Amino acid sequence: MGNSNDMPSIVIVSGLSGAGRTEAMHVFEDLGYYCVDNLPPALIDDLVHLHDFPGTPDGERKIAIVCDARSQGFFQSMMEALRSLEAEGARYSILFLDADDEKLIARYKSSRRRHPLCNDGATISHGIERERALYREMRAQADYVIDTTNLLPAELRRKLKDLYASGNDREGLTVSVYSFGFKHGAPADADLVIDVRFLPNPFYDPVMRTMTGLDEKVHDYVMYNSDTETFLKRWKELLDCVMPGYVAEGKQQLAIAVGCTGGQHRSVVLAEETGDYLRSCGYRVSVAHRDLALAVRADGELVGADPNADDEGEETR
């Protein structure tokens, strides 16, 4: 018998074709599961004992397996595989996705896909009838049955995350906050772009011109300003409004770009402030400064310049 502490947690995803198995696998991928589609039950034990698939950020190994019923021996083979897992102390649950016949037929007609049990020319209705017969016992054994007849994809995602997401939902959203300078080009990959060029610019102070938003003097100049204080209040209110919506929609990655003229002073300060605020709200956040390497120091060198670069002035980015 294997050590149960070394065994991954397993979700067996089953159910009617067209009931949402593909959407379910996308959710499990987002949750950090190692996902395998259409795996024969006899191979489940071999997969569980592999040790070269990645774990989730918290180090837990999780597998989601879609098992597709194509033969009369499906249930018997599946039960044998599950008994083997139980004997080794593996944790597993069975998720079964269902929908009424009318909805399944409509989905197949809309997708123009052929039902997997209609290879002999049978109608979609006949294929669904055959599949229900094959899955009858599997459905009865399921830990969770979700009827997707009237569910939108976003609603199915929320249900699955309620069942299988560990920890705070906000931890599933990775937020990248970065500063940039408009004169170096607008960002192409940002979901939210905020322009802070309306704020007083430290560049016009000779002392701060060659500093960056990471310097305390620049930070204080930007932050301790009535315009900035008013902006931050409204900006945080906007974040409080939109961020829960992204989480509810199941968004996994969000990029927020904060821009000023050169990407050296104001945007750097406010990108850092934005990152700190979102972390305090429970989000996983990284902060970067896209154009800070282009800032000029007092000695005329670029902030991001490589001191070992050749005479052509090659930069590190």
matplotlib code that plots the C-alpha trace (Angstrom):
import matplotlib.pyplot as plt

x = [0.0, 1.3, 1.9, -1.3, 0.7, 2.4, -0.7, -2.3, -5.9, -8.0, -11.2, -12.9, -14.9, -17.6, -21.0, -23.0, -21.2, -22.2, -22.9, -19.8, -16.9, -14.5, -15.4, -14.9, -11.4, -10.5, -11.6, -9.5, -6.5, -6.9, -7.0, -3.6, -4.8, -2.9, -5.6, -6.0, -8.8, -10.4, -8.1, -9.1, -9.9, -7.3, -4.6, -5.6, -3.4, -0.4, -1.0, -1.4, 2.0, 3.8, 6.0, 7.0, 3.8, 3.7, 1.9, -0.2, 1.4, 0.9, 2.8, -0.2, -0.4, -3.9, -5.2, -8.5, -9.3, -12.1, -13.3, -15.5, -17.9, -17.7, -18.3, -20.5, -17.5, -16.9, -18.4, -16.9, -13.4, -13.9, -14.9, -11.9, -9.6, -11.3, -11.0, -7.3, -7.0, -8.9, -6.5, -3.6, -5.2, -5.7, -8.3, -10.7, -14.1, -16.4, -18.0, -20.9, -22.2, -25.7, -28.2, -31.6, -31.9, -33.4, -30.4, -27.9, -29.4, -29.4, -25.7, -24.7, -26.7, -25.1, -21.5, -22.1, -20.1, -21.1, -22.1, -19.5, -22.1, -23.6, -20.8, -23.3, -25.5, -27.9, -29.6, -28.3, -31.3, -30.4, -26.7, -27.8, -30.0, -27.1, -24.8, -27.3, -27.5, -23.7, -23.5, -26.4, -24.4, -21.6, -24.1, -25.4, -21.8, -21.0, -20.1, -21.4, -23.9, -24.3, -27.1, -25.9, -29.1, -29.7, -26.2, -24.1, -20.4, -19.5, -22.1, -20.6, -17.1, -18.4, -20.0, -16.8, -14.7, -17.0, -16.5, -12.8, -11.0, -8.9, -8.3, -9.5, -11.0, -8.9, -5.7, -6.7, -6.4, -2.8, -2.5, 0.4, 0.8, 3.3, 4.3, 5.1, 5.8, 3.5, 6.4, 7.8, 4.5, 1.2, 0.8, -0.6, -1.4, -3.1, -6.6, -6.8, -4.8, -4.7, -3.1, -1.6, 0.0, -2.5, -0.5, 2.3, 5.5, 8.7, 10.7, 10.5, 12.4, 16.1, 16.9, 14.3, 14.7, 17.3, 15.6, 12.9, 9.6, 11.6, 13.4, 11.9, 11.9, 10.0, 7.6, 6.8, 6.4, 3.9, 2.0, 1.7, -0.2, -3.9, -4.5, -2.9, -4.9, -8.1, -7.1, -6.1, -9.4, -11.3, -8.8, -9.1, -12.9, -12.8, -10.6, -12.9, -15.7, -14.1, -11.8, -14.5, -16.2, -13.0, -12.8, -16.5, -16.0, -13.2, -10.4, -7.0, -4.7, -5.1, -2.7, -3.0, -0.8, -0.1, 1.3, 2.9, 5.0, 8.3, 7.5, 10.1, 8.4, 4.6, 3.6, 6.3, 5.1, 1.5, 2.1, 3.8, 0.9, -1.6, 0.3, 0.4, -3.3, -4.3, -2.1, -3.8, -7.1, -5.8, -4.8, -1.6, 0.3, 3.5, 4.8, 7.2, 8.4, 8.5, 10.4, 12.4, 15.5, 15.2, 15.5, 18.6, 20.7, 22.5, 25.8, 24.0, 23.9, 20.7, 19.3, 19.2, 22.5, 24.9, 28.1, 29.9, 28.3, 30.4, 30.9, 27.7, 25.8, 23.9, 21.2, 19.8, 16.0]
y = [0.0, 3.4, 6.3, 8.4, 11.5, 11.1, 10.5, 13.3, 14.3, 13.2, 14.4, 12.0, 14.2, 12.3, 13.0, 13.4, 14.6, 18.2, 18.8, 20.9, 18.5, 20.7, 23.8, 21.9, 20.9, 24.6, 25.4, 22.6, 23.8, 27.3, 25.8, 24.1, 20.6, 18.3, 17.5, 14.5, 14.1, 10.8, 8.6, 4.9, 3.9, 1.1, 3.8, 5.9, 4.0, 4.5, 8.2, 8.6, 7.1, 9.5, 12.0, 14.4, 16.5, 19.9, 20.7, 23.7, 26.9, 25.5, 22.3, 20.0, 17.5, 17.4, 15.6, 16.0, 13.1, 13.1, 9.5, 9.1, 6.2, 4.4, 0.8, -1.4, -2.3, 1.4, 1.3, -2.0, -0.8, 2.5, 0.8, -1.5, 1.6, 3.4, 0.4, 0.3, 4.0, 3.4, 0.6, 2.9, 5.7, 8.1, 10.8, 11.1, 12.5, 11.9, 14.9, 14.2, 16.7, 16.3, 18.2, 17.5, 15.9, 18.9, 21.1, 18.5, 18.2, 22.0, 22.2, 19.5, 21.1, 24.5, 23.0, 20.8, 18.1, 14.4, 12.7, 10.0, 7.3, 8.0, 6.6, 4.0, 6.7, 6.9, 10.1, 12.5, 11.5, 7.8, 8.6, 10.4, 7.5, 5.1, 7.3, 7.7, 3.9, 3.6, 6.3, 5.3, 3.6, 6.2, 9.0, 7.1, 6.8, 10.5, 12.8, 15.8, 16.0, 19.4, 19.9, 22.4, 22.7, 26.3, 27.3, 29.8, 28.9, 31.5, 30.0, 26.6, 27.9, 29.5, 26.2, 24.3, 26.8, 26.7, 22.9, 22.6, 25.9, 25.9, 29.1, 32.6, 33.0, 36.1, 34.0, 32.4, 35.7, 36.7, 40.5, 42.2, 45.9, 47.8, 51.3, 52.6, 55.8, 56.9, 58.4, 54.8, 53.4, 52.5, 49.0, 46.3, 43.7, 45.6, 44.9, 48.2, 51.4, 54.4, 57.7, 59.7, 62.5, 65.0, 64.9, 67.3, 66.0, 65.7, 65.9, 69.6, 69.8, 69.7, 67.7, 65.0, 64.9, 62.2, 60.3, 57.7, 56.8, 54.4, 57.2, 58.5, 62.2, 61.5, 59.2, 61.8, 64.5, 62.4, 61.0, 64.0, 66.1, 66.9, 65.9, 62.5, 62.0, 62.7, 60.4, 57.5, 57.6, 57.3, 54.8, 52.5, 52.8, 51.7, 48.8, 47.8, 47.8, 45.9, 43.4, 41.2, 41.2, 39.7, 37.1, 36.2, 35.8, 33.4, 35.6, 34.1, 36.9, 40.6, 43.3, 46.8, 49.5, 52.8, 55.4, 58.8, 60.6, 58.8, 55.9, 57.2, 59.1, 59.3, 56.0, 54.2, 55.6, 54.8, 51.4, 50.5, 52.0, 50.1, 46.8, 47.4, 48.2, 45.1, 42.9, 44.3, 43.2, 39.6, 39.5, 37.9, 40.8, 41.4, 44.9, 45.8, 49.0, 48.6, 51.7, 52.5, 51.2, 54.2, 56.8, 58.9, 59.3, 62.4, 61.2, 60.8, 57.0, 55.1, 53.7, 50.2, 50.5, 47.6, 48.9, 46.2, 47.0, 47.9, 51.3, 51.1, 51.7, 48.4, 48.4, 45.8, 45.6]
z = [0.0, -0.9, 1.4, 1.3, 2.0, -1.3, -3.3, -5.2, -4.8, -7.8, -9.4, -11.9, -14.3, -16.0, -17.5, -20.7, -23.8, -24.3, -20.6, -20.0, -19.4, -21.6, -19.7, -16.4, -17.4, -18.2, -14.6, -13.1, -15.2, -13.8, -10.3, -10.8, -11.5, -13.9, -16.4, -18.6, -21.1, -22.2, -20.1, -20.1, -16.4, -16.6, -16.9, -13.9, -11.4, -13.7, -14.0, -10.2, -9.6, -12.0, -10.1, -12.8, -13.2, -11.4, -8.2, -7.4, -5.9, -2.4, -3.3, -3.4, -6.3, -7.9, -10.9, -12.9, -15.2, -17.8, -18.4, -21.4, -21.6, -25.0, -24.1, -21.9, -19.7, -18.7, -15.3, -14.3, -15.4, -13.5, -10.3, -10.4, -10.9, -8.0, -5.7, -6.4, -5.5, -2.2, -1.3, -1.7, 0.4, -2.5, -2.1, -5.0, -5.8, -8.8, -10.5, -12.9, -15.3, -16.7, -18.8, -20.2, -23.7, -25.4, -24.3, -25.2, -28.7, -29.1, -28.1, -30.6, -33.4, -32.6, -32.5, -35.6, -33.8, -34.1, -30.9, -29.9, -29.8, -33.2, -35.4, -36.8, -38.2, -35.2, -34.3, -31.6, -29.5, -29.8, -29.0, -25.8, -24.8, -25.2, -23.2, -20.4, -20.1, -19.9, -17.3, -15.1, -12.4, -12.6, -11.9, -8.9, -7.5, -8.0, -5.1, -7.0, -9.8, -11.6, -14.0, -16.6, -18.5, -17.5, -16.5, -18.3, -18.6, -15.9, -13.6, -14.0, -13.3, -10.1, -9.0, -9.6, -7.8, -4.9, -4.8, -5.5, -5.0, -1.9, 0.1, -0.8, -4.3, -4.7, -4.5, -7.8, -9.6, -10.5, -10.8, -12.6, -12.0, -14.0, -14.7, -18.2, -20.1, -22.8, -24.8, -25.1, -26.4, -24.9, -23.4, -25.6, -23.0, -20.2, -19.0, -17.2, -18.1, -15.9, -17.0, -14.2, -16.3, -14.8, -11.5, -10.8, -12.4, -10.3, -13.6, -13.5, -10.2, -11.1, -7.9, -8.7, -12.5, -12.4, -9.6, -10.0, -8.2, -6.1, -4.4, -1.1, -2.2, -5.4, -3.5, -1.0, -3.7, -5.6, -2.6, -0.3, -2.8, -2.6, -6.3, -5.6, -2.5, -4.3, -7.2, -4.9, -3.1, -6.3, -7.9, -4.9, -5.0, -8.7, -7.9, -5.0, -7.6, -10.5, -8.8, -7.3, -10.7, -12.3, -9.6, -10.0, -13.8, -13.1, -14.6, -13.8, -14.9, -14.8, -16.0, -14.7, -16.4, -14.7, -17.1, -17.0, -19.6, -19.2, -16.9, -14.3, -11.6, -11.1, -12.6, -10.6, -7.3, -8.1, -9.5, -6.2, -4.2, -6.4, -5.8, -2.0, -1.9, -3.8, -1.6, 1.4, -0.1, -0.4, -4.1, -5.4, -7.0, -8.7, -9.6, -12.4, -14.1, -17.8, -18.8, -15.6, -17.4, -19.8, -17.0, -17.0, -13.8, -12.7, -14.3, -17.7, -17.6, -17.9, -14.6, -16.1, -18.0, -17.7, -16.2, -18.2, -21.5, -24.5, -25.9, -28.0, -24.8, -24.7, -22.0, -19.7, -19.7]

ax = plt.figure().add_subplot(projection="3d")
ax.plot(x, y, z, "-o")
ax.set_aspect("equal")
plt.show()
